[in-house]
């Protein structure tokens, strides 16, 4: 997921995306621990996507507090 795509989303959509990615990360970690995870590259990819969402959310929060 590109940061450019995420910036186009509103805050509610970003919060939903954050919840979805957090749940997916939990499931992937669980699968990895039990040896059922086939695509191990998905773990860091989801972590990065979650970090992007949180970064953009924080930026939007700061921009709103400054009144920009």
ZABABA-61547 format. One record per atom (N, C-alpha, C): residue number from 1; atom name; x, y, z. Coordinates in nm, 2 decimals. Layout:
# residues N
<r><k>NUM</k><a>CA</a><c1>X</c1><c2>Y</c2><c3>Z</c3></r>
...
END
This chain:
# residues 68
<r><k>1</k><a>N</a><c1>0.08</c1><c2>-0.12</c2><c3>0.00</c3></r>
<r><k>1</k><a>CA</a><c1>0.00</c1><c2>0.00</c2><c3>0.00</c3></r>
<r><k>1</k><a>C</a><c1>0.09</c1><c2>0.12</c2><c3>0.00</c3></r>
<r><k>2</k><a>N</a><c1>0.06</c1><c2>0.21</c2><c3>-0.09</c3></r>
<r><k>2</k><a>CA</a><c1>0.14</c1><c2>0.34</c2><c3>-0.10</c3></r>
<r><k>2</k><a>C</a><c1>0.09</c1><c2>0.44</c2><c3>0.00</c3></r>
<r><k>3</k><a>N</a><c1>0.18</c1><c2>0.53</c2><c3>0.04</c3></r>
<r><k>3</k><a>CA</a><c1>0.14</c1><c2>0.64</c2><c3>0.13</c3></r>
<r><k>3</k><a>C</a><c1>0.05</c1><c2>0.74</c2><c3>0.06</c3></r>
<r><k>4</k><a>N</a><c1>0.07</c1><c2>0.75</c2><c3>-0.07</c3></r>
<r><k>4</k><a>CA</a><c1>-0.01</c1><c2>0.84</c2><c3>-0.15</c3></r>
<r><k>4</k><a>C</a><c1>-0.15</c1><c2>0.80</c2><c3>-0.14</c3></r>
<r><k>5</k><a>N</a><c1>-0.18</c1><c2>0.67</c2><c3>-0.15</c3></r>
<r><k>5</k><a>CA</a><c1>-0.32</c1><c2>0.62</c2><c3>-0.14</c3></r>
<r><k>5</k><a>C</a><c1>-0.38</c1><c2>0.65</c2><c3>-0.01</c3></r>
<r><k>6</k><a>N</a><c1>-0.30</c1><c2>0.63</c2><c3>0.10</c3></r>
<r><k>6</k><a>CA</a><c1>-0.35</c1><c2>0.65</c2><c3>0.23</c3></r>
<r><k>6</k><a>C</a><c1>-0.38</c1><c2>0.79</c2><c3>0.26</c3></r>
<r><k>7</k><a>N</a><c1>-0.30</c1><c2>0.89</c2><c3>0.21</c3></r>
<r><k>7</k><a>CA</a><c1>-0.33</c1><c2>1.03</c2><c3>0.23</c3></r>
<r><k>7</k><a>C</a><c1>-0.46</c1><c2>1.07</c2><c3>0.18</c3></r>
<r><k>8</k><a>N</a><c1>-0.51</c1><c2>1.00</c2><c3>0.08</c3></r>
<r><k>8</k><a>CA</a><c1>-0.64</c1><c2>1.04</c2><c3>0.02</c3></r>
<r><k>8</k><a>C</a><c1>-0.76</c1><c2>0.99</c2><c3>0.11</c3></r>
<r><k>9</k><a>N</a><c1>-0.74</c1><c2>0.91</c2><c3>0.20</c3></r>
<r><k>9</k><a>CA</a><c1>-0.84</c1><c2>0.86</c2><c3>0.29</c3></r>
<r><k>9</k><a>C</a><c1>-0.87</c1><c2>0.96</c2><c3>0.40</c3></r>
<r><k>10</k><a>N</a><c1>-1.00</c1><c2>0.95</c2><c3>0.45</c3></r>
<r><k>10</k><a>CA</a><c1>-1.03</c1><c2>1.04</c2><c3>0.56</c3></r>
<r><k>10</k><a>C</a><c1>-0.99</c1><c2>0.97</c2><c3>0.69</c3></r>
<r><k>11</k><a>N</a><c1>-1.01</c1><c2>1.04</c2><c3>0.80</c3></r>
<r><k>11</k><a>CA</a><c1>-0.96</c1><c2>0.99</c2><c3>0.93</c3></r>
<r><k>11</k><a>C</a><c1>-1.03</c1><c2>0.86</c2><c3>0.97</c3></r>
<r><k>12</k><a>N</a><c1>-1.16</c1><c2>0.86</c2><c3>0.95</c3></r>
<r><k>12</k><a>CA</a><c1>-1.24</c1><c2>0.74</c2><c3>0.99</c3></r>
<r><k>12</k><a>C</a><c1>-1.19</c1><c2>0.61</c2><c3>0.91</c3></r>
<r><k>13</k><a>N</a><c1>-1.17</c1><c2>0.63</c2><c3>0.78</c3></r>
<r><k>13</k><a>CA</a><c1>-1.12</c1><c2>0.52</c2><c3>0.70</c3></r>
<r><k>13</k><a>C</a><c1>-0.98</c1><c2>0.48</c2><c3>0.74</c3></r>
<r><k>14</k><a>N</a><c1>-0.90</c1><c2>0.57</c2><c3>0.78</c3></r>
<r><k>14</k><a>CA</a><c1>-0.76</c1><c2>0.54</c2><c3>0.83</c3></r>
<r><k>14</k><a>C</a><c1>-0.77</c1><c2>0.46</c2><c3>0.96</c3></r>
<r><k>15</k><a>N</a><c1>-0.86</c1><c2>0.50</c2><c3>1.05</c3></r>
<r><k>15</k><a>CA</a><c1>-0.88</c1><c2>0.43</c2><c3>1.17</c3></r>
<r><k>15</k><a>C</a><c1>-0.92</c1><c2>0.29</c2><c3>1.15</c3></r>
<r><k>16</k><a>N</a><c1>-1.02</c1><c2>0.27</c2><c3>1.05</c3></r>
<r><k>16</k><a>CA</a><c1>-1.06</c1><c2>0.14</c2><c3>1.02</c3></r>
<r><k>16</k><a>C</a><c1>-0.95</c1><c2>0.05</c2><c3>0.96</c3></r>
<r><k>17</k><a>N</a><c1>-0.87</c1><c2>0.11</c2><c3>0.87</c3></r>
<r><k>17</k><a>CA</a><c1>-0.76</c1><c2>0.05</c2><c3>0.81</c3></r>
<r><k>17</k><a>C</a><c1>-0.66</c1><c2>0.00</c2><c3>0.92</c3></r>
<r><k>18</k><a>N</a><c1>-0.64</c1><c2>0.09</c2><c3>1.02</c3></r>
<r><k>18</k><a>CA</a><c1>-0.55</c1><c2>0.06</c2><c3>1.13</c3></r>
<r><k>18</k><a>C</a><c1>-0.60</c1><c2>-0.06</c2><c3>1.21</c3></r>
<r><k>19</k><a>N</a><c1>-0.73</c1><c2>-0.07</c2><c3>1.24</c3></r>
<r><k>19</k><a>CA</a><c1>-0.78</c1><c2>-0.18</c2><c3>1.31</c3></r>
<r><k>19</k><a>C</a><c1>-0.77</c1><c2>-0.31</c2><c3>1.23</c3></r>
<r><k>20</k><a>N</a><c1>-0.79</c1><c2>-0.30</c2><c3>1.10</c3></r>
<r><k>20</k><a>CA</a><c1>-0.78</c1><c2>-0.42</c2><c3>1.01</c3></r>
<r><k>20</k><a>C</a><c1>-0.64</c1><c2>-0.47</c2><c3>1.01</c3></r>
<r><k>21</k><a>N</a><c1>-0.54</c1><c2>-0.38</c2><c3>0.99</c3></r>
<r><k>21</k><a>CA</a><c1>-0.40</c1><c2>-0.42</c2><c3>0.99</c3></r>
<r><k>21</k><a>C</a><c1>-0.36</c1><c2>-0.48</c2><c3>1.12</c3></r>
<r><k>22</k><a>N</a><c1>-0.40</c1><c2>-0.42</c2><c3>1.23</c3></r>
<r><k>22</k><a>CA</a><c1>-0.37</c1><c2>-0.47</c2><c3>1.36</c3></r>
<r><k>22</k><a>C</a><c1>-0.42</c1><c2>-0.61</c2><c3>1.38</c3></r>
<r><k>23</k><a>N</a><c1>-0.54</c1><c2>-0.64</c2><c3>1.34</c3></r>
<r><k>23</k><a>CA</a><c1>-0.60</c1><c2>-0.77</c2><c3>1.35</c3></r>
<r><k>23</k><a>C</a><c1>-0.52</c1><c2>-0.87</c2><c3>1.26</c3></r>
<r><k>24</k><a>N</a><c1>-0.49</c1><c2>-0.82</c2><c3>1.14</c3></r>
<r><k>24</k><a>CA</a><c1>-0.42</c1><c2>-0.91</c2><c3>1.04</c3></r>
<r><k>24</k><a>C</a><c1>-0.28</c1><c2>-0.94</c2><c3>1.10</c3></r>
<r><k>25</k><a>N</a><c1>-0.21</c1><c2>-0.85</c2><c3>1.16</c3></r>
<r><k>25</k><a>CA</a><c1>-0.08</c1><c2>-0.87</c2><c3>1.21</c3></r>
<r><k>25</k><a>C</a><c1>-0.09</c1><c2>-0.97</c2><c3>1.33</c3></r>
<r><k>26</k><a>N</a><c1>-0.19</c1><c2>-0.96</c2><c3>1.41</c3></r>
<r><k>26</k><a>CA</a><c1>-0.21</c1><c2>-1.06</c2><c3>1.52</c3></r>
<r><k>26</k><a>C</a><c1>-0.22</c1><c2>-1.20</c2><c3>1.46</c3></r>
<r><k>27</k><a>N</a><c1>-0.31</c1><c2>-1.21</c2><c3>1.36</c3></r>
<r><k>27</k><a>CA</a><c1>-0.33</c1><c2>-1.34</c2><c3>1.30</c3></r>
<r><k>27</k><a>C</a><c1>-0.21</c1><c2>-1.40</c2><c3>1.24</c3></r>
<r><k>28</k><a>N</a><c1>-0.13</c1><c2>-1.31</c2><c3>1.17</c3></r>
<r><k>28</k><a>CA</a><c1>-0.01</c1><c2>-1.36</c2><c3>1.11</c3></r>
<r><k>28</k><a>C</a><c1>0.10</c1><c2>-1.40</c2><c3>1.21</c3></r>
<r><k>29</k><a>N</a><c1>0.11</c1><c2>-1.33</c2><c3>1.32</c3></r>
<r><k>29</k><a>CA</a><c1>0.20</c1><c2>-1.37</c2><c3>1.43</c3></r>
<r><k>29</k><a>C</a><c1>0.16</c1><c2>-1.50</c2><c3>1.49</c3></r>
<r><k>30</k><a>N</a><c1>0.03</c1><c2>-1.52</c2><c3>1.50</c3></r>
<r><k>30</k><a>CA</a><c1>-0.02</c1><c2>-1.64</c2><c3>1.56</c3></r>
<r><k>30</k><a>C</a><c1>0.01</c1><c2>-1.76</c2><c3>1.47</c3></r>
<r><k>31</k><a>N</a><c1>-0.02</c1><c2>-1.74</c2><c3>1.34</c3></r>
<r><k>31</k><a>CA</a><c1>0.01</c1><c2>-1.85</c2><c3>1.24</c3></r>
<r><k>31</k><a>C</a><c1>0.16</c1><c2>-1.88</c2><c3>1.23</c3></r>
<r><k>32</k><a>N</a><c1>0.24</c1><c2>-1.77</c2><c3>1.25</c3></r>
<r><k>32</k><a>CA</a><c1>0.39</c1><c2>-1.79</c2><c3>1.24</c3></r>
<r><k>32</k><a>C</a><c1>0.43</c1><c2>-1.87</c2><c3>1.37</c3></r>
<r><k>33</k><a>N</a><c1>0.38</c1><c2>-1.84</c2><c3>1.48</c3></r>
<r><k>33</k><a>CA</a><c1>0.42</c1><c2>-1.91</c2><c3>1.60</c3></r>
<r><k>33</k><a>C</a><c1>0.38</c1><c2>-2.06</c2><c3>1.60</c3></r>
<r><k>34</k><a>N</a><c1>0.27</c1><c2>-2.09</c2><c3>1.53</c3></r>
<r><k>34</k><a>CA</a><c1>0.22</c1><c2>-2.23</c2><c3>1.53</c3></r>
<r><k>34</k><a>C</a><c1>0.27</c1><c2>-2.30</c2><c3>1.40</c3></r>
<r><k>35</k><a>N</a><c1>0.35</c1><c2>-2.23</c2><c3>1.32</c3></r>
<r><k>35</k><a>CA</a><c1>0.41</c1><c2>-2.30</c2><c3>1.20</c3></r>
<r><k>35</k><a>C</a><c1>0.32</c1><c2>-2.31</c2><c3>1.09</c3></r>
<r><k>36</k><a>N</a><c1>0.21</c1><c2>-2.24</c2><c3>1.08</c3></r>
<r><k>36</k><a>CA</a><c1>0.12</c1><c2>-2.25</c2><c3>0.97</c3></r>
<r><k>36</k><a>C</a><c1>0.13</c1><c2>-2.14</c2><c3>0.87</c3></r>
<r><k>37</k><a>N</a><c1>0.22</c1><c2>-2.04</c2><c3>0.89</c3></r>
<r><k>37</k><a>CA</a><c1>0.23</c1><c2>-1.93</c2><c3>0.80</c3></r>
<r><k>37</k><a>C</a><c1>0.31</c1><c2>-1.97</c2><c3>0.68</c3></r>
<r><k>38</k><a>N</a><c1>0.25</c1><c2>-1.96</c2><c3>0.56</c3></r>
<r><k>38</k><a>CA</a><c1>0.32</c1><c2>-1.99</c2><c3>0.44</c3></r>
<r><k>38</k><a>C</a><c1>0.40</c1><c2>-1.88</c2><c3>0.38</c3></r>
<r><k>39</k><a>N</a><c1>0.34</c1><c2>-1.76</c2><c3>0.38</c3></r>
<r><k>39</k><a>CA</a><c1>0.41</c1><c2>-1.64</c2><c3>0.32</c3></r>
<r><k>39</k><a>C</a><c1>0.47</c1><c2>-1.56</c2><c3>0.43</c3></r>
<r><k>40</k><a>N</a><c1>0.59</c1><c2>-1.58</c2><c3>0.46</c3></r>
<r><k>40</k><a>CA</a><c1>0.65</c1><c2>-1.51</c2><c3>0.57</c3></r>
<r><k>40</k><a>C</a><c1>0.69</c1><c2>-1.37</c2><c3>0.54</c3></r>
<r><k>41</k><a>N</a><c1>0.69</c1><c2>-1.33</c2><c3>0.41</c3></r>
<r><k>41</k><a>CA</a><c1>0.71</c1><c2>-1.19</c2><c3>0.37</c3></r>
<r><k>41</k><a>C</a><c1>0.60</c1><c2>-1.10</c2><c3>0.41</c3></r>
<r><k>42</k><a>N</a><c1>0.48</c1><c2>-1.16</c2><c3>0.43</c3></r>
<r><k>42</k><a>CA</a><c1>0.36</c1><c2>-1.08</c2><c3>0.47</c3></r>
<r><k>42</k><a>C</a><c1>0.38</c1><c2>-1.01</c2><c3>0.60</c3></r>
<r><k>43</k><a>N</a><c1>0.45</c1><c2>-1.07</c2><c3>0.70</c3></r>
<r><k>43</k><a>CA</a><c1>0.46</c1><c2>-1.01</c2><c3>0.83</c3></r>
<r><k>43</k><a>C</a><c1>0.53</c1><c2>-0.87</c2><c3>0.82</c3></r>
<r><k>44</k><a>N</a><c1>0.65</c1><c2>-0.85</c2><c3>0.77</c3></r>
<r><k>44</k><a>CA</a><c1>0.70</c1><c2>-0.72</c2><c3>0.76</c3></r>
<r><k>44</k><a>C</a><c1>0.63</c1><c2>-0.62</c2><c3>0.67</c3></r>
<r><k>45</k><a>N</a><c1>0.56</c1><c2>-0.67</c2><c3>0.57</c3></r>
<r><k>45</k><a>CA</a><c1>0.48</c1><c2>-0.59</c2><c3>0.49</c3></r>
<r><k>45</k><a>C</a><c1>0.36</c1><c2>-0.53</c2><c3>0.56</c3></r>
<r><k>46</k><a>N</a><c1>0.30</c1><c2>-0.61</c2><c3>0.64</c3></r>
<r><k>46</k><a>CA</a><c1>0.18</c1><c2>-0.56</c2><c3>0.72</c3></r>
<r><k>46</k><a>C</a><c1>0.23</c1><c2>-0.46</c2><c3>0.83</c3></r>
<r><k>47</k><a>N</a><c1>0.35</c1><c2>-0.49</c2><c3>0.89</c3></r>
<r><k>47</k><a>CA</a><c1>0.41</c1><c2>-0.40</c2><c3>0.99</c3></r>
<r><k>47</k><a>C</a><c1>0.43</c1><c2>-0.26</c2><c3>0.93</c3></r>
<r><k>48</k><a>N</a><c1>0.49</c1><c2>-0.26</c2><c3>0.81</c3></r>
<r><k>48</k><a>CA</a><c1>0.52</c1><c2>-0.14</c2><c3>0.74</c3></r>
<r><k>48</k><a>C</a><c1>0.39</c1><c2>-0.06</c2><c3>0.70</c3></r>
<r><k>49</k><a>N</a><c1>0.29</c1><c2>-0.13</c2><c3>0.66</c3></r>
<r><k>49</k><a>CA</a><c1>0.17</c1><c2>-0.07</c2><c3>0.62</c3></r>
<r><k>49</k><a>C</a><c1>0.10</c1><c2>-0.01</c2><c3>0.75</c3></r>
<r><k>50</k><a>N</a><c1>0.11</c1><c2>-0.08</c2><c3>0.86</c3></r>
<r><k>50</k><a>CA</a><c1>0.05</c1><c2>-0.03</c2><c3>0.98</c3></r>
<r><k>50</k><a>C</a><c1>0.13</c1><c2>0.10</c2><c3>1.03</c3></r>
<r><k>51</k><a>N</a><c1>0.26</c1><c2>0.10</c2><c3>1.01</c3></r>
<r><k>51</k><a>CA</a><c1>0.34</c1><c2>0.21</c2><c3>1.05</c3></r>
<r><k>51</k><a>C</a><c1>0.30</c1><c2>0.33</c2><c3>0.96</c3></r>
<r><k>52</k><a>N</a><c1>0.28</c1><c2>0.31</c2><c3>0.83</c3></r>
<r><k>52</k><a>CA</a><c1>0.24</c1><c2>0.42</c2><c3>0.74</c3></r>
<r><k>52</k><a>C</a><c1>0.11</c1><c2>0.48</c2><c3>0.78</c3></r>
<r><k>53</k><a>N</a><c1>0.01</c1><c2>0.39</c2><c3>0.81</c3></r>
<r><k>53</k><a>CA</a><c1>-0.12</c1><c2>0.44</c2><c3>0.85</c3></r>
<r><k>53</k><a>C</a><c1>-0.11</c1><c2>0.52</c2><c3>0.98</c3></r>
<r><k>54</k><a>N</a><c1>-0.03</c1><c2>0.47</c2><c3>1.08</c3></r>
<r><k>54</k><a>CA</a><c1>-0.02</c1><c2>0.55</c2><c3>1.20</c3></r>
<r><k>54</k><a>C</a><c1>0.05</c1><c2>0.68</c2><c3>1.18</c3></r>
<r><k>55</k><a>N</a><c1>0.15</c1><c2>0.68</c2><c3>1.10</c3></r>
<r><k>55</k><a>CA</a><c1>0.22</c1><c2>0.81</c2><c3>1.07</c3></r>
<r><k>55</k><a>C</a><c1>0.13</c1><c2>0.91</c2><c3>1.00</c3></r>
<r><k>56</k><a>N</a><c1>0.05</c1><c2>0.87</c2><c3>0.91</c3></r>
<r><k>56</k><a>CA</a><c1>-0.04</c1><c2>0.96</c2><c3>0.84</c3></r>
<r><k>56</k><a>C</a><c1>-0.15</c1><c2>1.01</c2><c3>0.93</c3></r>
<r><k>57</k><a>N</a><c1>-0.20</c1><c2>0.92</c2><c3>1.01</c3></r>
<r><k>57</k><a>CA</a><c1>-0.30</c1><c2>0.96</c2><c3>1.11</c3></r>
<r><k>57</k><a>C</a><c1>-0.24</c1><c2>1.06</c2><c3>1.21</c3></r>
<r><k>58</k><a>N</a><c1>-0.12</c1><c2>1.04</c2><c3>1.25</c3></r>
<r><k>58</k><a>CA</a><c1>-0.06</c1><c2>1.14</c2><c3>1.34</c3></r>
<r><k>58</k><a>C</a><c1>-0.04</c1><c2>1.27</c2><c3>1.27</c3></r>
<r><k>59</k><a>N</a><c1>0.00</c1><c2>1.27</c2><c3>1.15</c3></r>
<r><k>59</k><a>CA</a><c1>0.02</c1><c2>1.39</c2><c3>1.07</c3></r>
<r><k>59</k><a>C</a><c1>-0.11</c1><c2>1.47</c2><c3>1.06</c3></r>
<r><k>60</k><a>N</a><c1>-0.22</c1><c2>1.40</c2><c3>1.03</c3></r>
<r><k>60</k><a>CA</a><c1>-0.35</c1><c2>1.46</c2><c3>1.02</c3></r>
<r><k>60</k><a>C</a><c1>-0.39</c1><c2>1.52</c2><c3>1.15</c3></r>
<r><k>61</k><a>N</a><c1>-0.37</c1><c2>1.45</c2><c3>1.26</c3></r>
<r><k>61</k><a>CA</a><c1>-0.40</c1><c2>1.50</c2><c3>1.39</c3></r>
<r><k>61</k><a>C</a><c1>-0.33</c1><c2>1.63</c2><c3>1.42</c3></r>
<r><k>62</k><a>N</a><c1>-0.20</c1><c2>1.63</c2><c3>1.39</c3></r>
<r><k>62</k><a>CA</a><c1>-0.12</c1><c2>1.75</c2><c3>1.42</c3></r>
<r><k>62</k><a>C</a><c1>-0.17</c1><c2>1.87</c2><c3>1.33</c3></r>
<r><k>63</k><a>N</a><c1>-0.20</c1><c2>1.84</c2><c3>1.21</c3></r>
<r><k>63</k><a>CA</a><c1>-0.25</c1><c2>1.94</c2><c3>1.12</c3></r>
<r><k>63</k><a>C</a><c1>-0.38</c1><c2>2.00</c2><c3>1.16</c3></r>
<r><k>64</k><a>N</a><c1>-0.47</c1><c2>1.92</c2><c3>1.22</c3></r>
<r><k>64</k><a>CA</a><c1>-0.60</c1><c2>1.96</c2><c3>1.27</c3></r>
<r><k>64</k><a>C</a><c1>-0.58</c1><c2>2.05</c2><c3>1.39</c3></r>
<r><k>65</k><a>N</a><c1>-0.48</c1><c2>2.01</c2><c3>1.48</c3></r>
<r><k>65</k><a>CA</a><c1>-0.46</c1><c2>2.09</c2><c3>1.60</c3></r>
<r><k>65</k><a>C</a><c1>-0.40</c1><c2>2.23</c2><c3>1.57</c3></r>
<r><k>66</k><a>N</a><c1>-0.32</c1><c2>2.23</c2><c3>1.46</c3></r>
<r><k>66</k><a>CA</a><c1>-0.27</c1><c2>2.36</c2><c3>1.42</c3></r>
<r><k>66</k><a>C</a><c1>-0.36</c1><c2>2.44</c2><c3>1.34</c3></r>
<r><k>67</k><a>N</a><c1>-0.47</c1><c2>2.38</c2><c3>1.30</c3></r>
<r><k>67</k><a>CA</a><c1>-0.57</c1><c2>2.45</c2><c3>1.22</c3></r>
<r><k>67</k><a>C</a><c1>-0.54</c1><c2>2.47</c2><c3>1.07</c3></r>
<r><k>68</k><a>N</a><c1>-0.46</c1><c2>2.38</c2><c3>1.02</c3></r>
<r><k>68</k><a>CA</a><c1>-0.42</c1><c2>2.39</c2><c3>0.88</c3></r>
<r><k>68</k><a>C</a><c1>-0.52</c1><c2>2.32</c2><c3>0.79</c3></r>
END
